[in-house]
């Protein structure tokens, strides 16, 4: 296909696609229209480059397509434009995993060092030449180019370029197995990234530091740094980076055999990659899912995902990705004892890794081939490949991976009745395990994950409180200005002719009646609020909570007693502070439910699970709702639903926005309403909570002229077990300070 024809097809395809996805790509349409309307070739190319940069962040597949058009159009323009098109071509080649094309294109950029007198161009070429030589294991040459790029970054006084140079210097030391130097330069890179206004640089820096820790076998530190990176990436909504971080965190979970968490994280990576049409990240996530399904013995699904990954990666010409996918597929066929297919896929993996000179991955494949020969009882062949794996790892890659090969070699020598050699390699492996206890690492990683979630909730609450304070100050100032303006207007109204006096008197009477109605309404709501408060904090719950704390103290369980007491005191404070309010932020309501359910879980020794979810739009739009509208039904689910007696008991609470209504769904799989009534326990309390909530909804309906409702039905209508509560309220946002 000729490029001019490709040029036309590209624009035609984009135009048709933009018509079909108008709501999603309005910004893209505007850029396309501006390109079509521009007649000046240089300005037209500049606008095309802006569109290309937009695609690089939002649609990798389109970025891959437009780079060919840019390269073609740049041929008739000056050298600086030709360089920018060629450099963009190289960047996208790296992004889609085509390292061979990336390396060749960077080498094509090198002559521009003599053509263009630009420090910016020199930095870009030297930085990428450094990465090229680093990948080829030419570490001294790479160090020369990268440190030259660092000097250019300093001369340009660019924090972004300085960070980039320091980061790749650190990675070069990592590939060269120089841990201390790698971490030292990465620390400088992180310090620089924190001075850049764009917070995505900080996320990239922490993610790179996590890669270094993972390379040297420090899995716990790797997960800790990636957790911080994920937090920042979520704040700046960098989907490409989130897909990468999620996948790497899933690999850490896979390494400690936390298969469910690994699978969940890989699926999240797949979703983020799909959102920006990043086919390489999608394919890598599929390969990782195949690895999880291999360990779960779900071999048919594993083969399906690995083959899908190979299909995508072949189209992208990503040799490293293809090597990984074929390596995993080989392990799957080994598990199925289809050794011919396993060997075929391992050979393909070696071919792909050889193209990119990826020594570390080649060593990994040799290890796997050795395990296949071991299972076939071809022990001499097995030792040959296992030793080759060790020899490569002693020079290249992460040294800690050698010990897994030692473990297999110990088994092979045992089968050969060479007890001395078997004990020698087994001792090496056991010593490694003693210094790297996987159970401790897994526990710490789980603690880090839970800590991150807790900190995320606390941070969200703090941010919301700060935002509310700022809004209140702004509104107070605005109200004062409006009040002064109203006073001046009122003063002018005193001079209006006498015939409107009757209208004013009528208005005063209407206002008086409205005010009296409003006062009665507020009194009614205050009474309901007090009833609600009393219904929430019933003596049974308080006494039970005190008993649990007392039992922990008697058992000298300071961790659980402290955790229980902190949650309990926080819950008391939240309820007492927020019960009198008319509306509270949705974050506060969720925190109250979280604290309450955590206490109940501790009380019943984790015999049920719970999950609280809410649409992101509710937080973005500062949604508010009446306080503790849901808690009575949560209490009913636990106390009357007998959740602690149900195997696999759960409570799920969901907040969603549908049209102009806030829908709250509370679902549990307890014993059900009929069984609960049969037990005849506290039915009066349950109906009181129901009546109070219905009164509150009726009051809100009268004030807002809406049709909110409360519905209660069986969760499993056939078995009449579980309960499903549906609450519909008018959707309200915090447009003024909450009182």
Secondary structure in CASP SS format (residue, H / E / C, confidence):
PFRMAT SS
TARGET T0000
AUTHOR 0000-0000-0000
METHOD secondary structure of the structure
MODEL  1
X C 1.00
X C 1.00
X H 1.00
X H 1.00
X H 1.00
X H 1.00
X H 1.00
X H 1.00
X H 1.00
X H 1.00
X H 1.00
X H 1.00
X H 1.00
X H 1.00
X H 1.00
X H 1.00
X H 1.00
X H 1.00
X H 1.00
X H 1.00
X C 1.00
X C 1.00
X C 1.00
X C 1.00
X C 1.00
X H 1.00
X H 1.00
X H 1.00
X H 1.00
X H 1.00
X H 1.00
X H 1.00
X H 1.00
X H 1.00
X H 1.00
X H 1.00
X H 1.00
X C 1.00
X C 1.00
X C 1.00
X H 1.00
X H 1.00
X H 1.00
X H 1.00
X H 1.00
X H 1.00
X H 1.00
X H 1.00
X H 1.00
X H 1.00
X H 1.00
X H 1.00
X H 1.00
X H 1.00
X H 1.00
X H 1.00
X H 1.00
X H 1.00
X C 1.00
X H 1.00
X H 1.00
X H 1.00
X H 1.00
X H 1.00
X H 1.00
X H 1.00
X H 1.00
X H 1.00
X H 1.00
X H 1.00
X H 1.00
X H 1.00
X H 1.00
X H 1.00
X C 1.00
X C 1.00
X C 1.00
X C 1.00
X H 1.00
X H 1.00
X H 1.00
X H 1.00
X H 1.00
X H 1.00
X H 1.00
X H 1.00
X H 1.00
X H 1.00
X H 1.00
X H 1.00
X H 1.00
X H 1.00
X H 1.00
X H 1.00
X H 1.00
X C 1.00
X C 1.00
X C 1.00
X H 1.00
X H 1.00
X H 1.00
X H 1.00
X H 1.00
X H 1.00
X H 1.00
X H 1.00
X H 1.00
X H 1.00
X H 1.00
X C 1.00
X C 1.00
X H 1.00
X H 1.00
X H 1.00
X H 1.00
X C 1.00
X C 1.00
X C 1.00
X H 1.00
X H 1.00
X H 1.00
X H 1.00
X H 1.00
X H 1.00
X H 1.00
X H 1.00
X H 1.00
X H 1.00
X H 1.00
X H 1.00
X H 1.00
X H 1.00
X H 1.00
X H 1.00
X H 1.00
X C 1.00
X C 1.00
X C 1.00
X H 1.00
X H 1.00
X H 1.00
X H 1.00
X H 1.00
X H 1.00
X H 1.00
X H 1.00
X H 1.00
X H 1.00
X H 1.00
X H 1.00
X H 1.00
X H 1.00
X H 1.00
X H 1.00
X H 1.00
X H 1.00
X C 1.00
X C 1.00
X H 1.00
X H 1.00
X H 1.00
X H 1.00
X H 1.00
X H 1.00
X H 1.00
X H 1.00
X H 1.00
X H 1.00
X H 1.00
X H 1.00
X H 1.00
X H 1.00
X H 1.00
X H 1.00
X H 1.00
X C 1.00
X C 1.00
X C 1.00
X H 1.00
X H 1.00
X H 1.00
X H 1.00
X H 1.00
X H 1.00
X H 1.00
X H 1.00
X H 1.00
X H 1.00
X H 1.00
X H 1.00
X H 1.00
X H 1.00
X H 1.00
X C 1.00
X C 1.00
X C 1.00
X C 1.00
X C 1.00
X C 1.00
X H 1.00
X H 1.00
X H 1.00
X H 1.00
X H 1.00
X H 1.00
X H 1.00
X H 1.00
X H 1.00
X H 1.00
X H 1.00
X H 1.00
X H 1.00
X H 1.00
X H 1.00
X H 1.00
X C 1.00
X C 1.00
X C 1.00
X H 1.00
X H 1.00
X H 1.00
X H 1.00
X H 1.00
X H 1.00
X H 1.00
X H 1.00
X H 1.00
X H 1.00
X H 1.00
X H 1.00
X H 1.00
X H 1.00
X H 1.00
X H 1.00
X H 1.00
X H 1.00
X C 1.00
X C 1.00
X H 1.00
X H 1.00
X H 1.00
X H 1.00
X H 1.00
X H 1.00
X H 1.00
X H 1.00
X H 1.00
X H 1.00
X H 1.00
X H 1.00
X H 1.00
X H 1.00
X H 1.00
X H 1.00
X H 1.00
X C 1.00
X C 1.00
X C 1.00
X H 1.00
X H 1.00
X H 1.00
X H 1.00
X H 1.00
X H 1.00
X H 1.00
X H 1.00
X H 1.00
X H 1.00
X H 1.00
X H 1.00
X H 1.00
X H 1.00
X H 1.00
X H 1.00
X H 1.00
X C 1.00
X C 1.00
X C 1.00
X H 1.00
X H 1.00
X H 1.00
X H 1.00
X H 1.00
X H 1.00
X H 1.00
X H 1.00
X H 1.00
X H 1.00
X H 1.00
X H 1.00
X H 1.00
X H 1.00
X H 1.00
X H 1.00
X H 1.00
X C 1.00
X C 1.00
X C 1.00
X H 1.00
X H 1.00
X H 1.00
X H 1.00
X H 1.00
X H 1.00
X H 1.00
X H 1.00
X H 1.00
X H 1.00
X H 1.00
X H 1.00
X H 1.00
X H 1.00
X H 1.00
X H 1.00
X H 1.00
X H 1.00
X C 1.00
X C 1.00
X H 1.00
X H 1.00
X H 1.00
X H 1.00
X H 1.00
X H 1.00
X H 1.00
X H 1.00
X H 1.00
X H 1.00
X H 1.00
X H 1.00
X H 1.00
X H 1.00
X H 1.00
X H 1.00
X H 1.00
X C 1.00
X C 1.00
X C 1.00
X H 1.00
X H 1.00
X H 1.00
X H 1.00
X H 1.00
X H 1.00
X H 1.00
X H 1.00
X H 1.00
X H 1.00
X H 1.00
X H 1.00
X H 1.00
X H 1.00
X H 1.00
X H 1.00
X H 1.00
X C 1.00
X C 1.00
X C 1.00
X H 1.00
X H 1.00
X H 1.00
X H 1.00
X H 1.00
X H 1.00
X H 1.00
X H 1.00
X H 1.00
X H 1.00
X H 1.00
X H 1.00
X H 1.00
X H 1.00
X H 1.00
X H 1.00
X H 1.00
X C 1.00
X C 1.00
X C 1.00
X H 1.00
X H 1.00
X H 1.00
X H 1.00
X H 1.00
X H 1.00
X H 1.00
X H 1.00
X H 1.00
X H 1.00
X H 1.00
X H 1.00
X H 1.00
X H 1.00
X H 1.00
X C 1.00
X C 1.00
X C 1.00
X C 1.00
X C 1.00
X H 1.00
X H 1.00
X H 1.00
X H 1.00
X H 1.00
X H 1.00
X H 1.00
X H 1.00
X H 1.00
X H 1.00
X H 1.00
X H 1.00
X H 1.00
X H 1.00
X H 1.00
X H 1.00
X H 1.00
X C 1.00
X C 1.00
X C 1.00
X H 1.00
X H 1.00
X H 1.00
X H 1.00
X H 1.00
X H 1.00
X H 1.00
X H 1.00
X H 1.00
X H 1.00
X H 1.00
X H 1.00
X H 1.00
X H 1.00
X H 1.00
X H 1.00
X H 1.00
X C 1.00
X C 1.00
X H 1.00
X H 1.00
X H 1.00
X H 1.00
X H 1.00
X H 1.00
X H 1.00
X H 1.00
X H 1.00
X H 1.00
X H 1.00
X H 1.00
X H 1.00
X H 1.00
X H 1.00
X H 1.00
X H 1.00
X H 1.00
X H 1.00
X H 1.00
X H 1.00
X H 1.00
X H 1.00
X H 1.00
X H 1.00
X H 1.00
X H 1.00
X H 1.00
X H 1.00
X H 1.00
X H 1.00
X H 1.00
X H 1.00
X H 1.00
X H 1.00
X H 1.00
X H 1.00
X H 1.00
X H 1.00
X H 1.00
X H 1.00
X H 1.00
X H 1.00
X H 1.00
X H 1.00
X H 1.00
X H 1.00
X H 1.00
X H 1.00
X H 1.00
X H 1.00
X H 1.00
X H 1.00
X H 1.00
X H 1.00
X H 1.00
X C 1.00
X C 1.00
X C 1.00
X C 1.00
X H 1.00
X H 1.00
X H 1.00
X H 1.00
X H 1.00
X H 1.00
X H 1.00
X H 1.00
X H 1.00
X H 1.00
X H 1.00
X H 1.00
X H 1.00
X H 1.00
X H 1.00
X H 1.00
X H 1.00
X H 1.00
X H 1.00
X H 1.00
X H 1.00
X H 1.00
X H 1.00
X H 1.00
X H 1.00
X H 1.00
X H 1.00
X H 1.00
X H 1.00
X H 1.00
X H 1.00
X H 1.00
X H 1.00
X H 1.00
X H 1.00
X H 1.00
X H 1.00
X H 1.00
X H 1.00
X C 1.00
X C 1.00
X H 1.00
X H 1.00
X H 1.00
X H 1.00
X H 1.00
X H 1.00
X H 1.00
X H 1.00
X H 1.00
X H 1.00
X H 1.00
X H 1.00
X H 1.00
X H 1.00
X H 1.00
X H 1.00
X C 1.00
X C 1.00
X C 1.00
X H 1.00
X H 1.00
X H 1.00
X H 1.00
X H 1.00
X H 1.00
X H 1.00
X H 1.00
X H 1.00
X H 1.00
X H 1.00
X H 1.00
X H 1.00
X H 1.00
X H 1.00
X H 1.00
X H 1.00
X H 1.00
X H 1.00
X H 1.00
X H 1.00
X C 1.00
X C 1.00
X C 1.00
X C 1.00
X C 1.00
X E 1.00
X E 1.00
X H 1.00
X H 1.00
X H 1.00
X H 1.00
X H 1.00
X H 1.00
X H 1.00
X H 1.00
X H 1.00
X H 1.00
X H 1.00
X H 1.00
X H 1.00
X H 1.00
X H 1.00
X H 1.00
X H 1.00
X H 1.00
X C 1.00
X C 1.00
X C 1.00
X C 1.00
X E 1.00
X E 1.00
X E 1.00
X E 1.00
X E 1.00
X E 1.00
X E 1.00
X C 1.00
X H 1.00
X H 1.00
X H 1.00
X H 1.00
X H 1.00
X C 1.00
X C 1.00
X E 1.00
X E 1.00
X E 1.00
X C 1.00
X C 1.00
X C 1.00
X C 1.00
X C 1.00
X H 1.00
X H 1.00
X H 1.00
X H 1.00
X H 1.00
X H 1.00
X H 1.00
X H 1.00
X H 1.00
X C 1.00
X C 1.00
X C 1.00
X H 1.00
X H 1.00
X H 1.00
X C 1.00
X C 1.00
X C 1.00
X E 1.00
X E 1.00
X E 1.00
X E 1.00
X E 1.00
X E 1.00
X E 1.00
X E 1.00
X E 1.00
X E 1.00
X C 1.00
X C 1.00
X E 1.00
X E 1.00
X E 1.00
X E 1.00
X E 1.00
X E 1.00
X E 1.00
X E 1.00
X C 1.00
X C 1.00
X C 1.00
X C 1.00
X H 1.00
X H 1.00
X H 1.00
X H 1.00
X H 1.00
X H 1.00
X H 1.00
X C 1.00
X C 1.00
X C 1.00
X H 1.00
X H 1.00
X H 1.00
X H 1.00
X H 1.00
X H 1.00
X H 1.00
X H 1.00
X H 1.00
X H 1.00
X H 1.00
X H 1.00
X H 1.00
X H 1.00
X H 1.00
X H 1.00
X H 1.00
X H 1.00
X H 1.00
X H 1.00
X H 1.00
X H 1.00
X C 1.00
X C 1.00
X C 1.00
X C 1.00
X E 1.00
X E 1.00
X E 1.00
X E 1.00
X E 1.00
X E 1.00
X E 1.00
X E 1.00
X C 1.00
X C 1.00
X C 1.00
X C 1.00
X E 1.00
X E 1.00
X E 1.00
X E 1.00
X E 1.00
X E 1.00
X E 1.00
X E 1.00
X E 1.00
X E 1.00
X C 1.00
X E 1.00
X E 1.00
X C 1.00
X C 1.00
X C 1.00
X C 1.00
X C 1.00
X C 1.00
END
